[in-house]
Amino acid sequence: MQVLHHGISLKVTDSSSKHVPTSNPGIEHAGPNAKKHLENHRKSILKKYPELKKASNASERKGMMKANPSMQAHVKQKNQETLHKIAKDLHHHLSTAPKSELVNHIKHVLHSKSTPMEKEGHKHIRHVSYTTKKGYEHSSMNPGTHHDHIYNDSHNITVHHSGTSVHFKHKGKTFGRHAIKFSSQSDPMSSVKGSGQTSGD
């Protein structure tokens, strides 16, 4: 007789929402042009501030930018422009991709795949404790199956772009998003990553 194990992923947040970040997908999941946009962004920063080439590490670059308010303002503006470009391109890519590819992308970003343990016949849930005016609230779900009814109805999934994020909707209702962000706002040569988050029920 097989023993049934129950795996529980515990998350605690000071946020008033049960929808905590579920993943940090790298730039390779931000669309086919994301690396090119980041490379062009870095080149333009180095062209305007060639002294950054003398820095041997991130700490030195951060110090140089902290001491230069003009650089701070310029990098902040260019960071936002770059994130918008990447998010816009990712939206276009996912909007024109086959539905199977779109579903696989969303599953990866929302971490909504069955765990190895579940594939062996065991159980897994994600439990989130969050704070509201009422005090602590709790929410539990099985991330591997929670959105199956949506994935099985993929022709009704649509992709929407807003600022630095791409939102996923099912019949007009948002159920997840893929936000694009820089790993560091204080390093002018920072890398780019993502953040996956569920929405709705």
C-alpha positions as CSV (number, residue, x, y, z in Angstrom):
1,M,0.0,0.0,0.0
2,Q,1.4,3.4,-1.1
3,V,1.8,6.1,1.6
4,L,0.2,9.3,0.5
5,H,2.3,12.4,1.2
6,H,1.1,16.0,1.4
7,G,3.5,18.7,0.4
8,I,2.7,22.2,1.5
9,S,4.4,25.4,0.2
10,L,4.0,28.1,2.9
11,K,4.1,31.8,2.1
12,V,3.6,34.7,4.5
13,T,3.2,38.3,3.3
14,D,2.4,41.7,4.9
15,S,0.4,42.4,1.8
16,S,-3.4,42.6,1.9
17,S,-3.6,40.3,-1.2
18,K,-3.3,36.5,-1.3
19,H,-1.6,36.9,-4.7
20,V,2.1,36.8,-3.9
21,P,4.8,36.4,-6.5
22,T,5.0,32.8,-7.7
23,S,8.2,32.8,-9.8
24,N,11.1,34.9,-11.1
25,P,11.5,33.9,-14.7
26,G,14.7,35.1,-16.3
27,I,15.1,37.3,-19.4
28,E,15.1,34.2,-21.6
29,H,11.3,34.0,-20.8
30,A,10.7,37.7,-21.7
31,G,10.3,37.3,-25.4
32,P,12.7,36.7,-28.4
33,N,13.9,40.4,-28.5
34,A,14.4,40.9,-24.7
35,K,18.2,40.3,-24.7
36,K,18.6,42.6,-27.7
37,H,16.7,45.4,-26.0
38,L,18.8,45.0,-22.9
39,E,22.0,44.9,-24.8
40,N,21.1,48.1,-26.7
41,H,20.0,49.8,-23.4
42,R,23.4,49.0,-21.8
43,K,25.3,50.2,-24.9
44,S,23.4,53.6,-24.8
45,I,24.2,54.0,-21.1
46,L,27.9,53.3,-21.6
47,K,28.0,55.7,-24.6
48,K,26.6,58.5,-22.5
49,Y,28.6,57.6,-19.4
50,P,31.8,55.9,-20.6
51,E,33.3,56.3,-17.1
52,L,31.2,53.3,-16.1
53,K,33.5,51.1,-18.2
54,K,36.2,51.7,-15.6
55,A,34.1,50.1,-12.8
56,S,35.1,46.5,-12.1
57,N,31.9,45.4,-10.4
58,A,28.3,46.3,-9.6
59,S,29.2,47.9,-6.3
60,E,31.5,50.4,-8.0
61,R,28.9,51.2,-10.7
62,K,26.3,51.8,-8.0
63,G,28.6,54.2,-6.2
64,M,29.3,56.1,-9.4
65,M,25.6,56.4,-10.1
66,K,24.7,57.4,-6.5
67,A,27.3,60.2,-6.8
68,N,25.8,61.5,-10.1
69,P,22.1,62.7,-9.9
70,S,22.1,63.3,-13.6
71,M,23.0,59.7,-14.3
72,Q,20.5,58.5,-11.8
73,A,17.6,60.4,-13.6
74,H,18.8,59.3,-17.0
75,V,19.2,55.6,-16.1
76,K,15.8,55.6,-14.4
77,Q,14.1,57.0,-17.5
78,K,15.9,54.6,-19.8
79,N,15.2,51.7,-17.6
80,Q,11.5,52.3,-17.8
81,E,11.6,52.8,-21.6
82,T,13.5,49.5,-21.9
83,L,11.0,47.6,-19.7
84,H,8.1,49.0,-21.8
85,K,9.8,47.8,-25.0
86,I,10.4,44.3,-23.6
87,A,6.8,44.0,-22.3
88,K,5.3,45.3,-25.5
89,D,7.4,42.8,-27.6
90,L,6.5,40.0,-25.2
91,H,2.8,40.8,-25.6
92,H,3.1,40.7,-29.4
93,H,5.0,37.4,-29.2
94,L,2.5,35.7,-26.9
95,S,-0.5,37.2,-28.8
96,T,0.6,35.6,-32.1
97,A,2.0,32.4,-30.6
98,P,0.1,29.1,-30.8
99,K,-2.2,28.6,-27.9
100,S,-0.2,25.6,-26.7
101,E,2.9,27.8,-26.5
102,L,1.0,30.6,-24.6
103,V,-0.4,28.1,-22.1
104,N,3.1,26.6,-21.5
105,H,4.4,30.2,-20.9
106,I,1.7,31.0,-18.4
107,K,2.2,27.7,-16.6
108,H,5.8,28.5,-16.2
109,V,5.3,32.1,-15.1
110,L,2.5,31.2,-12.6
111,H,4.3,28.0,-11.4
112,S,1.1,26.1,-12.2
113,K,2.6,22.7,-13.1
114,S,2.4,19.5,-11.2
115,T,5.3,18.9,-8.9
116,P,7.5,15.7,-9.2
117,M,5.8,14.6,-6.0
118,E,2.4,14.9,-7.5
119,K,3.5,12.9,-10.6
120,E,4.2,10.1,-8.2
121,G,0.6,10.2,-6.9
122,H,1.1,12.5,-3.9
123,K,-0.6,15.9,-3.1
124,H,0.7,19.4,-3.0
125,I,-0.9,22.8,-2.0
126,R,0.3,26.4,-1.8
127,H,-0.8,28.1,1.5
128,V,-0.6,31.9,1.8
129,S,-1.1,33.9,4.9
130,Y,-1.8,37.6,4.3
131,T,-3.0,40.6,6.3
132,T,-6.3,42.5,5.9
133,K,-8.2,44.9,8.1
134,K,-9.8,41.8,9.7
135,G,-6.3,40.5,10.7
136,Y,-4.6,37.4,9.2
137,E,-6.3,35.7,6.4
138,H,-5.4,32.3,4.8
139,S,-5.8,30.9,1.3
140,S,-4.9,27.5,0.0
141,M,-4.8,26.1,-3.6
142,N,-3.3,23.4,-5.7
143,P,-1.1,25.4,-8.1
144,G,-0.8,22.4,-10.4
145,T,-4.6,22.2,-11.1
146,H,-6.1,25.5,-10.0
147,H,-6.2,27.0,-13.5
148,D,-6.8,23.7,-15.5
149,H,-10.3,24.9,-16.5
150,I,-8.7,27.9,-18.1
151,Y,-5.9,26.0,-19.8
152,N,-8.4,23.5,-21.2
153,D,-10.3,26.5,-22.7
154,S,-7.3,28.2,-24.2
155,H,-9.1,29.7,-27.1
156,N,-10.7,32.1,-24.6
157,I,-7.3,33.2,-23.2
158,T,-6.2,36.7,-24.2
159,V,-3.0,38.6,-23.6
160,H,-2.9,42.3,-22.7
161,H,-0.1,44.8,-22.3
162,S,0.0,47.5,-19.6
163,G,3.2,49.4,-18.8
164,T,5.9,47.0,-17.8
165,S,3.6,44.0,-17.5
166,V,1.7,41.5,-19.6
167,H,-1.7,40.3,-18.2
168,F,-3.4,37.1,-19.0
169,K,-7.2,37.1,-19.2
170,H,-9.8,34.3,-19.5
171,K,-13.1,35.5,-20.9
172,G,-12.1,39.1,-20.0
173,K,-11.2,38.3,-16.4
174,T,-7.5,38.6,-15.4
175,F,-6.1,35.5,-13.8
176,G,-2.3,36.2,-13.9
177,R,0.4,38.6,-15.0
178,H,4.1,38.6,-16.0
179,A,5.9,41.7,-14.8
180,I,9.2,42.7,-16.3
181,K,11.7,44.4,-14.0
182,F,15.4,45.2,-13.5
183,S,17.1,43.1,-10.9
184,S,18.6,46.3,-9.5
185,Q,17.5,49.9,-9.9
186,S,20.8,51.2,-8.5
187,D,23.1,49.4,-10.9
188,P,23.1,51.0,-14.4
189,M,24.2,47.7,-15.9
190,S,21.6,45.6,-14.1
191,S,20.1,42.4,-15.6
192,V,16.4,42.0,-16.4
193,K,14.1,39.4,-14.8
194,G,10.4,38.8,-14.4
195,S,7.9,38.2,-11.7
196,G,4.8,35.9,-12.1
197,Q,1.7,36.5,-10.1
198,T,-1.8,35.1,-10.0
199,S,-4.9,37.3,-9.9
200,G,-8.6,36.8,-9.3
201,D,-9.9,33.7,-7.6
